[in-house]
Amino acid sequence: MVGLRRGLLVTTILVPCGALGLASQALAQGSTIALDQIDVVAVTPVAGAGGISRSSGTGAPVISGGALPLSKVPFTVETVTARQFEQDRATLDPTFTLARTTPGVSLSDGQGNSFRQTLTYRGFDASPLQGAPQGLAVYQNGTRINEAFGDVVNWDLIPQVAINRMDIVTGNPIFGLNALGGAVNIEMKNGFTWQGKEVSVIGGSDGRILGTLQYGEVFGPWSLYFAGEGLKDDGWRYQSPSEIGRVYADLGYRSPDSEFHLIATGAKTFFGAAAASPVDFTHVNERAIFTYPQSIDTEMGQIQVTGKVNLSPTWDLSGNAYVRRFSQFVIDGNDGNFENCSTRSNFRGFLCFEDDGFSIQPGQTQAQFRNQFLIVGPNGQTVPFRAGIPYGTLDTVRTEATGYGGSLQATNRDRVFDHSNTFIVGGSIDAANYGFKSGSTLGVINPDLRVTTDPNNPTYGAIPGLGLGPIRTAAALGIAPSSVTGSNLYMGLYALDTFDVTEQLSLTAGARLNFARITTQDLTGFSPDVTGTHYFNRINPIAGLTYRFFPWLTLYGGYSESNRAPTPLELACANPDRPCLLPNSLVADPPLKQVEARTYEAGFRGTVPDVYEGGLLNYKLGFFRTDLTNDILQIAVPGNAARGYFVNVPATQRQGIEVAAEYVGERLRLYANYALIDATFQFNGDLSSPNNPLADDGLITVRPGNKLPLVPEHQIKAGFDYAITPQWRFGMNVAAFSSSYYRGDESNLNRKLPAYAVANLNTSFILTKNVEVFGMVTNLFNTRVANFGTFLERTEPGELFANRYALNDPRTTTLIQPLSVYGGVRVTW
């Protein structure tokens, strides 16, 4: 472990994407560094709780419960350190750092805001989008932070300045539900691992201004750490402001045989215009958006206790407990897709939802047919149709959740048959109560694409007395207000053992039992099928080995299984005959199956010391394959791509290769890596994609080998950080991604999103012992391509959207953020 000024502790991790610029940072501060070899990584969530692993007084690592030397870990671990996040401080976004450094990580911006992008690793998502299939479990200090209702991951709520390290761990079911493609384990700073006082102020493109502060100190056996962040940004697109406020505090206590932490974190964020834009608009103006308002207002607070006690020289007990409160309010202006009721429904002259696209079914009465499409107000009033009105809806969604739980784990390191052995046994429980409310109010799309409502203005298609309450179809299908309460209960028991057969060969075996109970209750009376209780359980094994041929060469390989239970949102929106306005309405509840994954991994890795001027060379070559059964997809319905449902599909697969190398020396840090990710469907079948221009009557045919959308097959990343003088440091990095298919093009019929590369620069200069100025340029060459795309409904010949715009191209995309320049100053004392 390398001690830097102000007590900042940074670990040189023996995996690619380790500590960035450690040597150059220490050199710039006039320190003498020693590139010590510390290769301890977490193999359970509890291992990283509260940052309780530490070094002994002799400098040797004290391996905390749930942590192993990397040479004994039979799966992949990718690590990003505090120093790397610090280099990207102007972004205030941890996903930016992961995407530019880590093999297999890419971003897709479905909401047009860099703070709420979907992170994809090996073809698995950790996304803030409700309804996105979540395939990564995310832990902060040992607490799972996938939110209770949709398992979403709100990266914007994580205080970046307080991150000590972030590990992506693959092939390990010990991390519980959702770890299909792996788990992200975030260890935060505390007063024992970071001491000092620091304030940063940063400004730059799009009116961005942000400030960060952190303070850490040790008082005898006690420690205190506090961090705060604030950001205001106008956004590079129209109507796209961002506001972020985050705080983090840790009070720690340490004795010779124990350590405890009381941790509090809170965040409040606001984002506007969260949606992709039609290419017909962005071809005219890259800053264009679609209908608005589209704002997301989120609040979160969490209190956590973590601890570890050494019961004996070979036994220790670790655990944590937490309470988390989450609240989010979304306002979303949308196209209404309303029209004059057809003569078939005997309600000509009133407002209907797409009734001319459907036929009366056998056994269905005229009233039943009509009620599927007839729009009524909050008191059951019909709504007169007026020609020439560009109808829209103002949709609101409120999600509230209170979660609580904890974990307990025991670790034993007694020798077995005079061989080293590490045995871990533990359990976890996560429970949450949630509420979900949504509704759609009738409005009009103005020429500037703003959706507004005014019941006293007849041009809005409303009538006096209709009010601003929610509209619905008479049968409460598709368009209907929702009010749902429910609860989740997730429990797990696990055991993991690593046995050293020889000094070179280590065998690992274990398993985890997952249990899930999901209960939902409809409060409106419109959707009785939402009410129900679902149970899921599975035992997931793990087995693997490592063989250390030389101190600088280790072979690893393993097999594991994992599962994901359907989320409450997916369970409540799984009937194609009762589609949902995603994510605004929950109307049906047929059963979905849990997703099951089987992962195979193998590869070589190691560290070569003293390569050049005493530096270290870290390298890795790895292969992986994950086969999924009963994967869950979000499917659109004919007539409106915003409405859809969730289905199980028989099989999907992710497989690939990762190659990485990294040199860390006193003045230079250099890295390069490549990832091949072959993410495919493995079944024959038809899926609904009504707006796909090459669909056959709204259906597309998927065949084995078709690529999953929005997953670039090839990724190349490289960068360097160099101390030009003891005061001046300069760095550059490039990340390149191959093309990928649009969402909604699962049959791979259309042209792809283009390949692209993004380059970034960073530099810093130490003015005095306590003052540093720095700068950052993102997207240096102003690459103007999209990293997200899907399809929308084109206007018919002779028709105009909102009575003004022709939408001839069905593609809707989000461009990556343009060239941006930031600068700031950091003061430490």
C-alpha positions in Angstrom: 0.0 0.0 0.0 1.4 3.4 -1.0 1.0 6.2 1.5 0.6 9.6 -0.2 0.4 13.1 1.3 -2.7 13.8 3.4 -2.9 10.1 4.3 -4.5 9.1 1.0 -4.1 5.4 0.7 -4.1 3.9 -2.8 -3.8 0.2 -3.6 -1.8 -1.2 -6.5 -4.2 -3.9 -7.7 -2.8 -6.7 -9.8 -5.6 -6.5 -12.4 -5.9 -4.3 -15.5 -7.3 -0.8 -14.9 -5.6 -0.5 -11.5 -4.2 2.6 -9.8 -4.0 5.4 -12.3 -1.0 7.7 -12.1 -0.1 6.7 -8.6 3.6 7.1 -9.3 3.3 10.4 -11.1 1.0 11.8 -8.4 3.5 10.9 -5.7 6.4 12.3 -7.7 4.6 15.5 -8.4 4.1 16.0 -4.7 7.7 15.4 -4.0 7.2 12.0 -2.3 9.3 8.8 -2.5 7.1 6.0 -3.6 7.4 2.2 -3.3 5.4 0.1 -5.7 4.4 -2.5 -3.1 2.5 -5.5 -4.3 -0.9 -5.8 -2.6 -3.4 -8.1 -4.4 -6.2 -8.6 -1.9 -9.7 -8.5 -3.4 -13.2 -8.9 -2.0 -15.1 -12.2 -2.8 -18.2 -11.3 -0.8 -20.1 -8.0 -0.4 -19.3 -7.9 3.3 -15.5 -7.8 2.6 -15.8 -4.3 1.3 -18.2 -2.9 3.9 -17.0 0.3 5.5 -13.4 -0.1 4.1 -12.5 -2.5 7.0 -9.6 -4.2 5.3 -6.3 -2.6 6.2 -2.5 -3.1 6.5 -0.7 -4.4 9.6 1.9 -2.3 11.3 4.6 -4.3 9.4 3.1 -3.3 6.1 1.7 -6.8 5.4 -1.9 -7.0 4.4 -4.5 -8.0 7.0 -7.0 -10.0 4.9 -10.5 -9.1 6.2 -13.4 -11.5 6.1 -14.5 -12.3 2.6 -11.2 -11.2 0.9 -8.6 -13.3 -0.8 -5.3 -12.8 -2.6 -6.0 -12.4 -6.3 -3.8 -15.3 -7.0 -6.4 -17.5 -5.4 -9.5 -16.0 -7.0 -10.9 -18.2 -9.8 -12.8 -15.5 -11.6 -12.2 -12.0 -13.0 -11.8 -8.9 -10.9 -11.6 -5.4 -12.5 -10.6 -2.5 -10.2 -10.8 1.2 -10.4 -9.2 3.2 -7.7 -9.8 6.6 -6.0 -7.0 8.1 -8.0 -8.7 7.3 -11.2 -12.0 8.8 -10.1 -10.1 11.9 -8.8 -8.7 12.4 -12.3 -12.2 12.6 -13.7 -13.5 14.8 -10.9 -14.9 17.4 -13.4 -17.5 14.8 -14.6 -18.7 13.8 -11.1 -19.8 10.6 -12.8 -18.4 7.2 -11.8 -19.7 5.5 -15.0 -17.5 7.8 -17.1 -14.3 6.4 -15.4 -15.5 2.8 -15.7 -16.3 3.2 -19.4 -12.9 4.8 -20.3 -10.7 2.3 -18.4 -12.4 -1.1 -17.8 -12.5 -3.9 -20.5 -16.0 -4.8 -21.4 -17.8 -1.7 -20.1 -19.8 0.5 -22.4 -22.4 3.2 -21.9 -25.7 3.9 -23.7 -27.5 7.2 -23.1 -31.2 6.4 -23.4 -32.1 9.6 -21.4 -29.9 12.2 -23.0 -28.0 12.9 -19.8 -24.5 11.8 -19.0 -25.4 11.3 -15.3 -28.1 8.7 -16.0 -26.6 6.4 -18.6 -27.0 2.7 -18.7 -23.7 0.9 -17.9 -23.3 -2.4 -19.8 -20.6 -4.9 -18.8 -20.2 -8.0 -20.9 -23.7 -7.4 -22.3 -25.4 -7.1 -18.9 -27.0 -3.8 -17.7 -26.9 -1.8 -14.6 -29.3 1.0 -15.6 -31.4 3.8 -14.0 -34.2 3.1 -16.6 -37.3 1.5 -15.1 -38.0 -1.6 -17.2 -34.4 -2.2 -18.4 -33.4 -5.8 -17.7 -30.9 -5.5 -14.8 -28.1 -8.0 -14.9 -25.5 -6.6 -12.4 -25.8 -6.5 -8.6 -24.4 -3.3 -7.2 -23.2 -3.0 -3.6 -22.0 0.1 -1.6 -20.1 -0.8 1.6 -21.7 -4.3 1.5 -25.3 -3.0 1.0 -27.1 -3.8 -2.2 -28.2 -0.5 -3.8 -30.3 -1.9 -6.7 -33.6 -0.1 -5.8 -36.5 -2.1 -4.5 -39.1 -1.6 -7.2 -37.3 -2.2 -10.5 -33.8 -3.2 -9.4 -32.6 -0.1 -11.1 -29.2 1.4 -10.3 -29.1 5.2 -9.8 -25.5 6.0 -10.4 -26.2 9.7 -9.9 -26.9 9.0 -6.2 -23.3 7.7 -5.5 -20.9 10.4 -4.1 -17.9 10.0 -6.4 -15.4 11.9 -4.3 -16.0 9.5 -1.4 -15.2 6.3 -3.5 -12.1 4.5 -2.3 -12.2 1.8 -4.9 -14.7 0.0 -7.2 -14.4 -3.7 -8.1 -16.3 -5.5 -10.8 -16.4 -9.2 -9.8 -17.6 -11.9 -12.2 -18.7 -15.5 -11.9 -19.5 -15.3 -8.2 -23.0 -16.2 -7.0 -22.1 -15.2 -3.4 -23.2 -11.7 -4.4 -26.8 -12.8 -4.6 -29.6 -11.9 -6.9 -29.0 -10.0 -10.2 -25.3 -11.0 -10.4 -25.9 -12.6 -13.8 -23.0 -10.8 -15.4 -21.2 -10.0 -12.2 -21.4 -7.6 -9.3 -20.1 -4.0 -8.8 -18.6 -3.7 -5.3 -18.0 -0.1 -4.1 -15.8 0.5 -1.1 -16.1 4.1 0.2 -13.5 6.1 2.1 -13.4 6.5 5.9 -11.2 8.4 8.3 -8.8 5.5 8.7 -8.1 5.3 4.9 -8.2 9.0 4.1 -7.0 12.0 6.2 -6.8 15.6 5.4 -8.9 18.6 4.2 -9.7 19.2 0.6 -11.9 21.6 -1.4 -12.3 21.7 -5.2 -14.2 24.2 -7.3 -14.7 23.4 -11.0 -16.4 25.2 -13.9 -16.7 24.7 -17.7 -18.9 23.9 -20.7 -22.7 24.3 -20.6 -22.6 26.5 -17.6 -21.3 23.7 -15.4 -20.2 24.7 -11.9 -19.5 22.2 -9.2 -17.8 21.9 -5.9 -16.5 19.1 -3.8 -15.1 18.8 -0.3 -13.8 16.1 1.9 -12.4 15.9 5.4 -10.9 13.0 7.2 -9.1 12.7 10.6 -8.2 10.1 13.2 -8.7 10.8 16.9 -7.1 8.0 18.9 -9.3 4.9 18.2 -11.9 7.1 16.5 -12.0 8.4 12.9 -14.3 10.8 11.1 -14.8 11.3 7.3 -17.1 13.7 5.5 -17.6 14.4 1.8 -20.0 16.7 -0.1 -20.6 17.4 -3.8 -22.8 19.9 -5.6 -23.3 20.5 -9.3 -25.4 22.7 -11.5 -25.3 22.2 -15.3 -27.5 23.7 -18.1 -27.0 20.6 -20.2 -25.8 20.5 -23.8 -29.3 19.8 -25.2 -32.4 22.1 -24.8 -34.4 21.8 -21.6 -31.8 19.5 -20.1 -30.5 20.9 -16.8 -28.8 18.8 -14.2 -28.7 19.5 -10.5 -26.9 17.2 -8.0 -26.3 17.4 -4.3 -24.7 14.5 -2.4 -23.3 14.1 1.1 -21.5 11.2 2.8 -20.3 10.8 6.4 -18.5 8.0 8.2 -17.8 7.7 12.0 -15.4 4.9 12.8 -14.0 3.1 15.8 -11.0 0.7 15.8 -9.5 -1.5 18.5 -6.8 -4.1 18.2 -9.4 -6.8 17.4 -12.4 -4.9 16.0 -13.6 -2.1 13.8 -17.0 -0.4 13.5 -18.5 2.3 11.3 -21.6 4.4 11.4 -22.3 5.6 7.9 -24.8 8.1 6.6 -25.3 9.1 2.9 -27.9 11.3 1.2 -28.5 12.7 -2.3 -31.0 14.9 -4.2 -30.9 15.1 -8.0 -32.9 16.8 -10.7 -32.7 16.1 -14.5 -34.6 17.4 -17.4 -35.5 16.2 -21.0 -34.7 12.6 -20.3 -35.3 11.0 -23.7 -33.9 10.3 -27.1 -34.6 12.6 -30.1 -35.9 11.8 -33.6 -33.0 12.0 -36.1 -35.3 14.2 -38.2 -34.8 16.8 -35.5 -31.1 16.2 -34.7 -30.2 16.5 -38.3 -31.4 20.1 -38.2 -30.1 20.9 -34.7 -28.0 18.5 -32.6 -29.4 20.1 -29.4 -33.0 19.2 -30.3 -35.1 17.1 -27.9 -38.5 15.5 -28.4 -41.7 16.2 -26.4 -41.2 17.7 -22.9 -41.4 18.2 -20.0 -39.4 15.1 -19.1 -38.0 15.7 -15.7 -36.7 13.3 -13.0 -36.6 14.4 -9.3 -34.9 11.9 -6.9 -34.1 11.9 -3.2 -32.3 9.2 -1.3 -31.1 8.8 2.3 -29.4 5.8 3.9 -28.0 5.0 7.4 -25.7 2.0 7.7 -23.7 0.2 10.4 -20.7 -2.0 9.5 -18.4 -4.0 11.7 -15.8 -6.7 12.1 -14.6 -8.5 15.2 -11.6 -10.9 15.3 -12.9 -13.7 17.6 -9.6 -15.6 17.6 -6.4 -15.7 15.5 -8.3 -17.7 12.9 -11.9 -16.6 13.2 -13.5 -13.3 12.5 -17.1 -12.1 12.3 -18.2 -9.3 9.9 -21.6 -7.8 9.3 -23.7 -4.7 8.4 -27.2 -3.4 8.8 -28.9 -0.6 6.9 -32.1 1.5 6.4 -32.6 3.1 2.9 -35.3 5.6 1.9 -35.8 6.3 -1.8 -38.3 8.7 -3.5 -38.6 9.6 -7.2 -41.1 11.8 -9.1 -41.2 11.8 -12.9 -43.1 14.1 -15.2 -43.2 13.0 -18.8 -44.9 14.7 -21.8 -45.8 12.2 -24.6 -47.7 11.8 -27.8 -51.2 10.7 -27.0 -51.9 8.5 -30.1 -55.6 9.5 -29.8 -58.1 9.7 -32.6 -61.7 10.0 -33.5 -63.5 6.8 -32.5 -64.4 4.7 -35.6 -67.9 3.9 -36.7 -67.3 0.3 -35.7 -67.3 1.4 -32.0 -70.6 3.4 -32.3 -68.9 6.3 -30.6 -68.0 8.4 -33.5 -67.2 12.0 -32.4 -65.5 11.0 -29.2 -61.8 10.4 -28.3 -60.5 6.8 -28.7 -57.1 5.2 -28.4 -56.1 3.5 -31.7 -59.4 1.6 -32.1 -59.1 1.3 -35.9 -56.1 -0.9 -35.5 -58.0 -3.8 -33.9 -60.8 -6.2 -34.7 -63.7 -7.4 -32.5 -62.8 -10.8 -31.1 -65.0 -13.9 -31.0 -67.3 -13.8 -28.0 -66.6 -10.1 -27.4 -69.6 -7.8 -27.1 -69.7 -4.4 -28.8 -69.4 -2.7 -25.5 -66.4 -4.8 -24.5 -64.8 -4.0 -27.8 -65.5 -0.3 -27.5 -64.4 0.0 -23.9 -60.9 -1.1 -24.8 -60.3 2.2 -26.7 -62.9 4.8 -25.5 -61.1 7.5 -23.4 -62.9 8.7 -20.3 -62.1 11.2 -17.6 -61.6 10.8 -13.9 -65.4 10.6 -13.3 -66.1 8.4 -16.3 -66.9 11.2 -18.7 -66.4 10.7 -22.4 -64.2 13.3 -24.2 -65.4 14.9 -27.4 -63.0 14.6 -30.3 -61.9 17.8 -32.1 -60.1 17.6 -35.4 -56.7 19.2 -35.8 -55.7 18.9 -32.2 -52.3 17.3 -31.6 -53.3 15.4 -28.5 -50.7 14.5 -25.9 -50.5 13.2 -22.4 -48.7 14.5 -19.3 -47.7 11.4 -17.5 -46.6 11.4 -13.9 -45.0 8.6 -11.9 -44.1 8.6 -8.2 -42.1 5.8 -6.6 -41.4 5.5 -2.9 -39.5 2.7 -1.2 -38.1 2.0 2.3 -35.6 -0.8 2.5 -33.8 -2.3 5.4 -31.8 -5.4 6.1 -28.3 -6.7 6.8 -25.8 -9.4 6.5 -23.6 -11.5 8.8 -20.6 -13.5 7.9 -18.0 -15.6 9.6 -14.5 -16.4 8.2 -12.1 -19.1 9.3 -8.5 -19.6 8.3 -7.5 -22.7 10.3 -5.2 -25.0 8.4 -6.8 -28.2 7.1 -4.5 -31.3 6.8 -1.7 -28.8 7.4 -2.8 -26.9 4.2 -3.9 -23.2 4.2 -7.7 -22.9 3.9 -10.2 -20.1 4.0 -13.8 -20.9 4.8 -16.5 -18.3 4.6 -20.2 -18.8 5.7 -22.8 -16.1 5.8 -26.3 -14.9 5.2 -28.2 -11.8 4.2 -31.7 -10.4 4.3 -33.0 -7.5 2.3 -36.6 -6.3 2.7 -38.5 -3.3 1.3 -41.9 -1.7 1.3 -42.8 0.3 -1.8 -45.5 2.4 -3.4 -46.0 3.2 -7.0 -48.5 5.7 -8.4 -49.0 6.9 -12.0 -51.5 8.7 -14.1 -51.9 10.4 -17.5 -53.6 13.7 -18.0 -55.0 14.8 -21.4 -53.1 17.6 -23.0 -51.9 19.1 -26.2 -48.5 19.1 -27.9 -47.6 22.8 -28.6 -45.5 23.8 -31.6 -42.4 23.9 -29.4 -43.2 20.3 -28.5 -44.1 21.1 -24.9 -47.1 19.2 -23.6 -49.5 21.3 -21.6 -52.9 20.9 -20.0 -55.7 23.4 -19.6 -59.3 22.1 -19.2 -60.7 25.6 -19.7 -59.2 26.0 -23.2 -61.3 24.1 -25.8 -58.3 23.9 -28.1 -56.9 21.3 -25.8 -59.6 18.8 -26.7 -60.9 18.9 -23.2 -64.3 20.1 -21.8 -65.1 22.1 -18.7 -65.6 19.8 -15.8 -63.2 17.1 -17.1 -60.6 18.4 -14.6 -57.0 17.6 -14.5 -57.4 14.2 -13.1 -56.1 11.0 -14.9 -57.7 9.7 -18.0 -58.1 6.1 -18.9 -59.8 3.8 -21.4 -63.2 2.7 -20.3 -61.9 -0.8 -19.6 -58.8 0.5 -17.9 -56.5 -1.3 -20.5 -53.2 0.3 -21.4 -54.1 3.8 -20.3 -55.1 3.7 -16.7 -54.0 5.3 -13.4 -52.2 3.0 -11.1 -51.6 2.9 -7.4 -49.7 -0.1 -6.1 -48.2 -1.0 -2.8 -46.0 -4.0 -2.2 -43.1 -5.5 -0.5 -40.0 -7.5 -1.3 -38.1 -10.0 0.8 -34.8 -11.4 -0.4 -32.8 -13.8 1.7 -29.6 -15.7 1.1 -27.4 -18.2 2.7 -23.9 -18.9 1.3 -20.7 -20.8 2.0 -17.4 -20.6 0.2 -14.1 -22.5 0.7 -10.7 -22.0 -0.8 -8.2 -24.8 -0.1 -4.5 -24.7 -1.0 -3.7 -28.2 -2.4 -0.1 -27.0 -2.9 1.6 -23.7 -2.6 0.8 -23.2 -6.3 -2.7 -24.8 -6.6 -5.8 -23.5 -4.9 -9.3 -25.0 -5.2 -12.5 -23.0 -4.6 -16.0 -24.4 -4.1 -19.2 -23.0 -2.6 -22.9 -22.2 -3.2 -25.6 -19.7 -2.3 -29.3 -20.3 -1.7 -31.4 -17.4 -2.9 -35.0 -16.9 -1.8 -37.3 -14.1 -3.1 -40.9 -13.2 -2.1 -42.5 -10.4 -4.1 -46.0 -9.1 -3.1 -48.0 -6.4 -4.9 -51.5 -5.0 -4.1 -53.6 -2.9 -6.5 -55.3 0.1 -4.8 -57.3 1.4 -7.8 -59.7 -1.4 -8.5 -58.9 -1.2 -12.2 -56.2 -3.8 -12.2 -57.0 -6.7 -9.8 -54.6 -8.9 -11.6 -51.7 -6.9 -10.1 -52.5 -8.2 -6.7 -50.5 -11.3 -6.0 -47.5 -12.9 -4.2 -44.7 -14.6 -6.1 -41.9 -16.9 -4.7 -38.6 -17.7 -6.3 -35.7 -19.8 -5.0 -32.6 -21.4 -6.3 -29.2 -22.9 -5.2 -26.3 -21.5 -7.2 -23.0 -23.4 -7.1 -19.5 -22.1 -7.8 -16.3 -24.1 -8.4 -12.9 -23.1 -9.7 -9.1 -23.3 -9.4 -6.0 -21.2 -9.7 -2.5 -22.4 -10.4 0.5 -20.1 -9.9 3.2 -21.3 -12.3 5.5 -18.5 -11.3 5.2 -15.4 -9.1 4.3 -13.5 -12.3 2.0 -16.0 -13.9 -1.3 -17.5 -12.6 -3.9 -19.6 -14.4 -7.5 -19.3 -13.3 -10.7 -21.0 -14.3 -14.2 -21.5 -12.9 -17.8 -22.4 -13.3 -20.7 -20.7 -11.6 -24.5 -20.3 -11.7 -26.7 -17.3 -10.7 -30.3 -16.2 -11.0 -32.5 -13.1 -11.2 -36.0 -12.9 -9.9 -38.4 -10.8 -12.0 -38.9 -7.3 -10.6 -42.3 -6.1 -9.3 -42.5 -4.0 -12.4 -41.9 -6.9 -14.7 -44.3 -9.2 -12.9 -47.1 -6.6 -13.0 -46.7 -5.9 -16.7 -46.4 -9.3 -18.4 -49.6 -9.7 -20.4 -49.6 -8.7 -24.1 -53.4 -8.4 -24.0 -53.1 -5.8 -21.2 -49.9 -3.8 -22.1 -48.5 -1.0 -19.9 -47.6 2.5 -20.6 -44.0 1.8 -19.5 -43.2 2.5 -16.8 -46.4 4.4 -16.0 -49.1 1.7 -15.6 -49.3 -1.7 -14.1 -52.3 -3.6 -15.3 -51.7 -7.4 -15.5 -49.8 -10.1 -13.6 -49.3 -13.4 -15.2 -46.3 -15.3 -14.0 -42.8 -14.8 -15.3 -40.0 -17.3 -14.7 -36.7 -16.3 -13.0 -33.6 -15.9 -15.2 -30.9 -18.5 -14.7 -27.3 -18.0 -15.8 -24.4 -20.4 -16.2 -20.9 -18.9 -16.5 -17.6 -20.4 -17.6 -14.3 -18.4 -17.2 -10.6 -19.1 -17.8 -7.5 -17.1 -18.3 -4.0 -16.0 -17.3 -2.9 -13.0 -15.3 0.0 -11.7 -13.4 2.4 -8.9 -12.4 5.9 -8.5 -13.6 8.0 -6.3 -11.2 10.9 -4.1 -12.1 10.0 -4.0 -15.8 11.4 -0.5 -16.4 12.9 1.8 -13.7 11.3 -0.3 -11.0 7.8 -0.2 -12.4 5.2 -2.9 -12.5 3.6 -4.5 -15.5 0.1 -6.0 -14.9 -1.5 -8.2 -17.6 -4.4 -10.4 -18.2 -5.8 -12.7 -21.0 -9.3 -14.1 -20.2 -12.1 -16.0 -21.9 -15.7 -16.1 -20.6 -19.1 -17.4 -21.6 -22.5 -17.0 -19.9 -25.6 -18.9 -21.0 -29.0 -17.6 -19.9 -32.3 -19.3 -19.9 -35.7 -17.5 -19.5 -34.1 -14.1 -20.1 -36.6 -11.3 -19.7 -37.1 -8.7 -22.5 -39.2 -5.6 -22.8 -41.5 -5.8 -25.8 -43.5 -3.0 -27.6 -47.1 -3.5 -28.8 -48.5 -2.4 -32.1 -49.7 1.2 -32.3 -47.5 2.7 -29.6 -43.9 1.8 -28.8 -44.3 3.5 -25.4 -46.7 0.7 -24.4 -45.5 -2.8 -23.9 -45.0 -5.8 -21.7 -42.3 -8.2 -20.5 -41.7 -11.7 -21.6 -39.4 -14.6 -21.0 -37.4 -15.7 -24.0 -35.8 -19.2 -24.2 -32.1 -18.4 -24.3 -29.5 -15.7 -24.7 -25.7 -15.9 -24.6 -22.7 -13.6 -23.8 -19.2 -14.8 -24.6 -15.9 -13.2 -25.4 -12.2 -12.4 -24.8 -10.5 -9.8 -22.7 -6.9 -8.8 -23.1 -5.3 -6.1 -20.9 -1.9 -4.7 -19.9 -0.9 -1.9 -17.6 2.5 -0.4 -16.6 2.8 1.6 -13.4 6.1 3.4 -12.8 7.4 6.4 -10.9 6.5 8.9 -13.6 4.5 7.0 -16.1 1.3 5.0 -16.0 0.3 3.4 -19.3 -2.6 1.0 -20.1 -4.3 -0.7 -23.0 -7.0 -3.3 -23.3 -9.3 -5.0 -25.8 -12.6 -6.8 -25.3 -14.6 -8.9 -27.7 -18.2 -9.3 -26.5 -20.4 -11.6 -28.6 -23.9 -11.1 -27.1 -26.6 -13.1 -29.0 -30.0 -14.6 -28.9 -30.2 -18.3 -29.0 -33.7 -19.1 -30.0 -36.1 -19.0 -33.0 -39.2 -16.8 -32.5 -41.2 -13.7 -33.3 -41.1 -10.5 -31.3 -43.2 -7.5 -31.5 -41.4 -4.4 -32.8 -44.2 -2.3 -34.4 -42.0 0.7 -35.3 -39.2 -1.2 -36.8 -39.3 -0.1 -40.5 -38.5 -3.7 -41.7 -41.0 -5.5 -39.5 -43.6 -7.7 -41.0 -47.0 -6.5 -39.7 -45.3 -5.3 -36.5 -43.4 -8.6 -35.9 -39.7 -9.4 -36.3 -38.2 -12.9 -36.4 -35.3 -13.6 -34.1 -32.9 -16.4 -35.0 -29.9 -18.0 -33.1 -26.9 -15.8 -33.5 -28.8 -12.5 -33.8 -27.0 -9.8 -31.8 -28.4 -8.2 -28.7 -29.0 -4.4 -29.3 -26.8 -1.7 -27.9 -23.8 -4.0 -27.2 -20.7 -3.1 -29.2 -18.9 -6.3 -30.2 -15.4 -4.7 -30.1 -13.9 -2.3 -27.6 -10.4 -0.8 -27.4 -9.2 1.4 -24.6 -5.8 3.0 -24.0 -4.3 5.8 -22.1 -1.4 7.3 -20.3 -0.6 9.6 -17.4 2.9 11.2 -17.3 4.6 13.5 -14.8 6.4 15.9 -17.1 8.0 17.7 -14.2 7.6 17.3 -10.4 4.8 19.9 -10.6 3.1 19.2 -14.0 1.2 16.1 -15.0 -0.5 15.4 -18.3 -2.6 12.5 -19.5 -4.7 11.3 -22.5 -7.0 8.4 -23.0 -9.0 7.0 -25.9 -12.0 4.5 -25.9 -13.2 3.1 -29.2 -16.4 1.0 -29.7 -17.7 -0.9 -32.7 -21.2 -0.5 -34.1 -24.3 -2.0 -32.4 -27.9 -2.5 -33.3 -30.8 -0.3 -32.3 -33.1 -1.3 -29.6 -36.2 -2.8 -31.3 -34.0 -4.4 -34.0 -33.4 -7.7 -32.3 -33.6 -9.4 -35.7 -30.7 -7.3 -36.9 -32.4 -6.1 -40.1 -31.5 -2.4 -40.1 -28.3 -0.5 -40.3 -26.5 -0.2 -37.1 -25.5 2.7 -34.8 -22.0 3.7 -36.1 -18.7 2.8 -34.6 -17.0 5.7 -32.7 -14.0 6.7 -30.6 -13.8 9.3 -27.9 -10.6 10.9 -26.7 -10.1 12.8 -23.4 -7.3 15.0 -22.0 -6.4 15.8 -18.4 -3.7 17.9 -16.8 -2.8 19.4 -13.5 -0.2 21.7 -12.1 0.9 22.2 -8.5 1.2 25.9 -7.8 2.1 25.6 -4.1 2.2 22.8 -1.5 -1.5 23.3 -0.9 -2.9 24.5 -4.3 -3.3 22.6 -7.5 -5.0 23.7 -10.7 -6.2 21.2 -13.2 -8.1 21.0 -16.5 -10.0 18.4 -18.4 -11.3 18.0 -22.0 -13.8 15.4 -22.9 -14.6 14.3 -26.4 -11.5 16.1 -27.7 -12.3 15.6 -31.4 -16.0 16.4 -30.9 -17.3 13.1 -32.2 -20.9 13.5 -33.1 -22.5 10.0 -33.2 -25.1 8.3 -31.1 -24.5 5.6 -28.5 -28.3 4.9 -28.1 -31.0 4.3 -30.7 -34.5 3.0 -31.0 -37.5 3.5 -33.3 -40.6 5.7 -33.1 -43.8 5.8 -35.1 -43.5 7.6 -38.4 -46.2 10.1 -39.5 -48.4 9.0 -42.3 -48.0 10.7 -45.7 -49.7 14.1 -45.5 -49.7 14.2 -41.7 -47.6 16.2 -39.4 -46.6 15.5 -35.9 -47.9 18.3 -33.6 -49.4 19.8 -36.8 -45.9 21.0 -37.7 -43.2 18.3 -38.1 -42.9 15.4 -40.5 -41.3 12.4 -39.0 -40.2 10.4 -42.0 -37.3 8.6 -40.4 -38.3 6.1 -37.6 -34.9 6.3 -35.8 -34.6 8.2 -32.6 -31.2 8.5 -31.0 -29.1 10.2 -28.3 -25.8 11.7 -29.4 -22.8 11.5 -27.1 -21.9 14.7 -25.3 -20.0 17.1 -27.5 -16.5 18.6 -26.9 -16.5 19.9 -23.3 -13.8 21.8 -21.4 -13.5 22.1 -17.7 -11.0 23.7 -15.3 -10.7 24.0 -11.6 -8.6 24.5 -8.5 -8.1 22.1 -5.5 -6.9 23.3 -2.1 -5.7 20.9 0.5 -4.4 21.5 4.1 
